[in-house]
Amino acid sequence: MANNNVNDVAMTWDDEIQNDGEGFRVLPEGEYYFTVTDFARGRFEGSAKMSACPKAELTITLHDPDGDVTVTENLFLNRKAEWKLCQFFTAIGHRKHGETLRMNWNAVKGAKGRCKVGIRKWTGNDGKEHENNEIIAFLEPPETTAAPLQGDAAYTQEPLTSATQPRKWTGGQF
């Protein structure tokens, strides 16, 4: 399968380099609109918690007024993780909660939705604390038809306002 990332080009040992990268930014925990910008089929080799299975490797752009942030998300095609597949396909508008669906992976790239984002912290091999964003949950689309998520670029670029912003979720609090 071809990778559609324009920066994913092999270099030679003699090539010149100059791109220092865009920097790395972590978004605050909260709910964000997203767009699936890339999809690849992969394989999870299994672990003590889950058997080997195919996996969908998603590149997801989270939309924020201060600039978009890209995260990666793996969806495992395993009955143990079926709930997350259902969340994802519901979030992008391909199914309604509780419905049966045959997953259409060809329609995933470019799909839009809403998700709950958290911050994952870990200690790197350098001994320093690091953090990045992770998708905690994919959220059902709003029930109103006034602002559809699919195909409305202005809507997906608009930040969640205090009137429409769902309350931030804090684990263990209701």
Sine and cosine of phi, psi and omega as CSV:
sin_phi,cos_phi,sin_psi,cos_psi,sin_omega,cos_omega
0.00,0.00,0.72,-0.69,-0.02,-1.00
-0.97,0.24,0.62,-0.78,0.09,-1.00
-1.00,-0.03,0.80,-0.60,-0.08,-1.00
-1.00,-0.01,0.17,0.98,0.01,-1.00
-0.98,0.21,0.88,-0.47,-0.06,-1.00
-0.91,0.42,-0.35,0.94,0.03,-1.00
-1.00,0.05,-0.09,1.00,-0.03,-1.00
-1.00,0.00,0.95,0.31,-0.03,-1.00
-0.81,-0.59,0.77,-0.63,0.01,-1.00
-0.90,0.44,0.56,-0.83,0.04,-1.00
-0.92,-0.39,0.31,-0.95,0.12,-0.99
-0.99,-0.13,0.19,-0.98,0.00,-1.00
-0.91,0.41,-0.34,0.94,-0.06,-1.00
-0.98,-0.22,0.04,1.00,-0.01,-1.00
-0.90,0.45,0.45,-0.89,0.12,-0.99
-1.00,0.01,0.51,-0.86,0.00,-1.00
-0.80,-0.61,0.49,-0.87,0.04,-1.00
-0.45,-0.89,-0.31,0.95,-0.09,-1.00
-0.97,0.25,0.94,-0.35,-0.01,-1.00
-0.99,0.14,-0.08,1.00,-0.03,-1.00
1.00,-0.05,0.22,-0.97,-0.08,-1.00
-1.00,-0.04,-0.10,1.00,-0.11,-0.99
1.00,0.03,0.19,-0.98,-0.10,-1.00
-0.78,-0.62,0.77,-0.64,-0.04,-1.00
-0.77,-0.64,0.67,-0.74,0.04,-1.00
-0.96,-0.29,0.81,-0.59,0.04,-1.00
-0.97,0.23,0.49,-0.87,0.12,-0.99
-0.91,0.41,0.44,-0.90,0.06,-1.00
-0.85,0.53,0.60,-0.80,0.02,-1.00
0.35,-0.94,-0.22,-0.97,-0.01,-1.00
-0.96,-0.29,0.70,-0.72,-0.07,-1.00
-0.68,-0.73,0.49,-0.87,0.20,-0.98
-0.98,0.21,0.49,-0.87,0.01,-1.00
-0.65,-0.76,0.31,-0.95,0.14,-0.99
-0.75,-0.66,0.72,-0.69,0.09,-1.00
-0.98,0.18,0.91,-0.41,-0.07,-1.00
-0.99,-0.15,-0.29,0.96,0.07,-1.00
-0.38,-0.93,0.43,-0.90,0.00,-1.00
-0.56,-0.83,0.71,-0.70,0.08,-1.00
-0.66,-0.75,0.51,-0.86,0.07,-1.00
-1.00,0.01,0.73,-0.68,0.00,-1.00
-0.69,-0.72,-0.15,-0.99,-0.02,-1.00
-0.69,-0.73,0.77,-0.64,0.12,-0.99
-1.00,-0.09,0.82,-0.57,-0.11,-0.99
-0.99,0.14,-0.02,1.00,0.06,-1.00
0.99,-0.13,0.31,-0.95,0.01,-1.00
-0.44,-0.90,-0.07,-1.00,0.04,-1.00
-0.92,0.39,-0.40,0.92,-0.05,-1.00
-1.00,-0.10,-0.38,0.92,-0.07,-1.00
-0.49,-0.87,0.63,-0.78,0.00,-1.00
-0.96,0.27,0.27,-0.96,0.01,-1.00
-0.87,0.50,0.57,-0.82,-0.03,-1.00
-0.24,-0.97,0.27,-0.96,0.15,-0.99
-0.92,0.40,0.40,-0.92,0.09,-1.00
-0.64,-0.77,0.53,-0.85,0.10,-0.99
-0.99,-0.11,0.84,-0.55,0.02,-1.00
-0.98,-0.19,0.96,-0.28,-0.07,-1.00
-0.98,-0.22,0.66,-0.75,0.22,-0.98
-0.97,-0.26,0.85,-0.53,-0.12,-0.99
-0.84,-0.54,0.77,-0.64,0.07,-1.00
-0.99,-0.13,0.86,-0.52,0.07,-1.00
-1.00,-0.03,0.77,-0.64,-0.07,-1.00
-1.00,-0.06,0.82,-0.58,-0.01,-1.00
-0.68,-0.73,0.61,-0.79,-0.01,-1.00
-0.84,0.55,-0.47,0.88,-0.02,-1.00
-1.00,0.03,0.06,1.00,0.01,-1.00
0.77,-0.64,0.59,-0.80,-0.02,-1.00
-0.95,0.32,0.46,-0.89,0.04,-1.00
-0.78,-0.62,0.66,-0.75,-0.01,-1.00
-0.97,-0.25,0.71,-0.70,0.08,-1.00
-0.77,-0.63,0.33,-0.95,0.11,-0.99
-0.93,-0.37,0.53,-0.85,-0.02,-1.00
-0.62,-0.79,0.76,-0.65,0.09,-1.00
-0.98,-0.22,0.76,-0.65,0.11,-0.99
-0.93,-0.36,0.86,-0.51,-0.08,-1.00
-1.00,-0.02,0.77,-0.64,0.02,-1.00
-1.00,0.05,0.96,0.27,-0.05,-1.00
-0.61,-0.79,0.64,-0.77,-0.03,-1.00
-0.84,0.55,-0.47,0.88,0.05,-1.00
-0.89,0.45,-0.48,0.87,-0.05,-1.00
-0.95,-0.32,0.25,0.97,-0.02,-1.00
-0.85,0.52,-0.58,0.81,0.00,-1.00
-0.85,0.53,-0.62,0.78,-0.03,-1.00
-0.96,0.27,-0.57,0.82,0.10,-0.99
-0.88,0.47,-0.68,0.73,0.04,-1.00
-0.88,0.47,-0.69,0.72,0.04,-1.00
-0.84,0.54,-0.74,0.67,-0.06,-1.00
-0.88,0.47,-0.78,0.62,-0.05,-1.00
-0.93,0.36,-0.44,0.90,0.12,-0.99
-0.95,0.32,-0.69,0.72,-0.03,-1.00
-0.87,0.49,-0.59,0.81,-0.04,-1.00
-1.00,0.01,0.09,1.00,0.11,-0.99
0.99,0.11,0.27,0.96,0.00,-1.00
-1.00,0.01,-0.23,0.97,0.05,-1.00
-0.48,-0.88,0.33,-0.94,0.12,-0.99
-0.98,-0.22,0.49,-0.87,-0.01,-1.00
-0.76,0.64,0.79,-0.61,0.04,-1.00
1.00,-0.01,-0.20,0.98,-0.02,-1.00
-0.99,0.13,0.43,-0.90,0.13,-0.99
-1.00,0.08,0.62,-0.78,-0.05,-1.00
-0.58,-0.81,0.68,-0.74,0.22,-0.97
-1.00,0.00,0.88,-0.48,-0.10,-0.99
-0.90,0.44,0.79,-0.62,0.03,-1.00
-0.95,-0.30,1.00,-0.01,-0.07,-1.00
-0.94,0.35,-0.38,0.92,0.03,-1.00
-0.93,0.37,-0.31,0.95,-0.02,-1.00
-0.98,-0.19,0.13,0.99,-0.09,-1.00
-0.98,0.19,-0.69,0.73,-0.03,-1.00
-0.90,0.44,0.80,-0.61,-0.03,-1.00
1.00,-0.06,-0.17,0.99,0.00,-1.00
-0.92,0.39,0.49,-0.87,-0.04,-1.00
-0.83,-0.55,0.46,-0.89,0.03,-1.00
-0.19,-0.98,-0.33,-0.94,-0.03,-1.00
-0.71,-0.71,0.59,-0.81,-0.02,-1.00
-0.57,-0.82,0.29,-0.96,0.08,-1.00
-0.99,-0.17,0.81,-0.59,-0.09,-1.00
-0.92,-0.39,0.68,-0.74,0.07,-1.00
-0.84,-0.54,-0.06,-1.00,0.02,-1.00
-0.87,-0.49,0.82,-0.57,0.04,-1.00
-0.98,-0.20,0.75,-0.66,0.01,-1.00
-0.91,-0.42,0.60,-0.80,0.04,-1.00
-0.43,-0.90,0.27,-0.96,0.06,-1.00
-0.98,-0.21,0.82,-0.57,-0.04,-1.00
-0.99,0.14,0.09,-1.00,0.04,-1.00
-0.89,0.46,-0.34,0.94,0.04,-1.00
-0.99,0.15,-0.03,1.00,0.01,-1.00
0.99,0.13,-0.02,1.00,-0.03,-1.00
-1.00,-0.08,0.47,-0.88,0.09,-1.00
-0.97,0.23,0.71,-0.71,0.05,-1.00
-0.79,-0.62,0.31,-0.95,0.07,-1.00
-0.52,-0.85,0.47,-0.88,0.09,-1.00
-0.49,-0.87,0.21,-0.98,0.03,-1.00
-0.99,0.12,0.53,-0.85,0.10,-0.99
-0.66,-0.75,0.53,-0.85,0.04,-1.00
-1.00,0.09,0.87,-0.49,-0.01,-1.00
-1.00,0.09,-0.64,0.77,-0.02,-1.00
-0.39,-0.92,0.54,-0.84,0.18,-0.98
-1.00,-0.05,0.69,-0.72,-0.15,-0.99
-0.96,-0.28,0.52,-0.85,0.04,-1.00
-0.91,0.42,0.55,-0.83,0.03,-1.00
-0.91,0.42,0.43,-0.90,0.08,-1.00
-0.86,0.51,0.52,-0.85,-0.04,-1.00
-0.98,0.18,-0.23,0.97,0.00,-1.00
-0.97,0.23,0.51,-0.86,0.07,-1.00
-0.99,-0.14,0.02,1.00,-0.02,-1.00
-0.93,0.38,-0.46,0.89,-0.05,-1.00
-0.65,-0.76,0.98,0.22,-0.03,-1.00
-0.92,0.38,0.59,-0.81,0.02,-1.00
-0.97,0.24,-0.59,0.81,-0.09,-1.00
-0.98,0.22,0.79,-0.61,0.19,-0.98
0.97,0.25,0.13,0.99,-0.01,-1.00
-0.91,-0.41,1.00,-0.02,-0.10,-0.99
-0.87,0.50,-0.63,0.77,-0.02,-1.00
-0.89,0.45,-0.62,0.79,-0.02,-1.00
-0.92,0.39,-0.68,0.74,-0.06,-1.00
-0.96,0.28,-0.38,0.93,0.01,-1.00
-1.00,0.06,-0.28,0.96,-0.03,-1.00
-0.97,0.24,0.76,-0.66,0.00,-1.00
-0.94,0.35,0.40,-0.92,0.10,-0.99
-0.94,0.34,0.84,-0.54,0.00,-1.00
-1.00,0.03,0.18,-0.98,0.00,-1.00
-0.88,0.48,-0.48,0.88,0.01,-1.00
-0.96,0.28,-0.54,0.84,-0.04,-1.00
-0.96,-0.29,-0.21,0.98,-0.05,-1.00
-0.94,0.35,0.86,-0.51,0.10,-1.00
-0.90,0.43,0.44,-0.90,0.03,-1.00
-0.89,0.46,0.64,-0.77,0.01,-1.00
-0.93,0.38,0.65,-0.76,-0.05,-1.00
-1.00,-0.02,0.73,-0.68,0.11,-0.99
-0.85,-0.53,0.85,-0.53,-0.05,-1.00
-0.77,0.63,0.73,-0.68,0.06,-1.00
0.99,0.11,-0.06,1.00,0.01,-1.00
-0.92,-0.40,0.66,-0.75,0.03,-1.00
-0.79,-0.62,0.00,0.00,0.00,0.00
